[in-house]
Every structure is written in structure tokens, then in C-alpha cells.
Amino acid sequence: MELSYQQVINEKLKDPDFRREWEAQEPKFQLIKAMLIGRAENHLSQSQLSEKTGIPQADISRLESGEANPTLDKICRIANALDMNLKLAFEHKIVTEYV
């Protein structure tokens, strides 16, 4: 029987160390998703976003692939270029069950 991606993740999330690391990556995943959606909505390539922000295209690529940790300045420049508001917040952690 072949397991689905979600089934594999659900099984791995039973390991507390894996779960901690998975949840720690959530802000990065949210940023990547916002960048990809913003570029798509604005019909921009990575090169075009690079031109609008002054951030090298290779850096944009690394950000979108999760290989880089951007500064707040870069995140602000990207949000501005995508005509989006940036919202940052500290929130209480919520324990979630992955099903």
C-alpha cells in the first residue's frame, strides 16, 4: 500500500522533535507562499521582482525555495514591490493536531 504525502507527514508528526521543527518552519512557509501568490497576482517573474526591489534575482530564488533567511528590510521591499501590506505579529502558540 502506497502512503500519501499527508499520511507520511501525519506519522512523522507523532515524533515530538519532528513536530517542533515542522512548526518552527511555518513562518518561512507563510512568507514563501505570500511571495509566490503576490508575484502571480502581479504577473511578475523573479527577474521583474528583482528589478522592482533591487534584490538580486538569485536572492529572490533562494527566498522562494526556503534556502535563505531574508532581513526585515528585504521583506518590506518585496511587500512594497508586490503592492502588499506586511503584517508581523507575535501570537500565542496553538497546539494543533494534523489529520
Helices and strands as residue ranges (DSSP letters): H 5-12, H 16-24, H 26-41, H 46-53, H 57-65, H 72-81
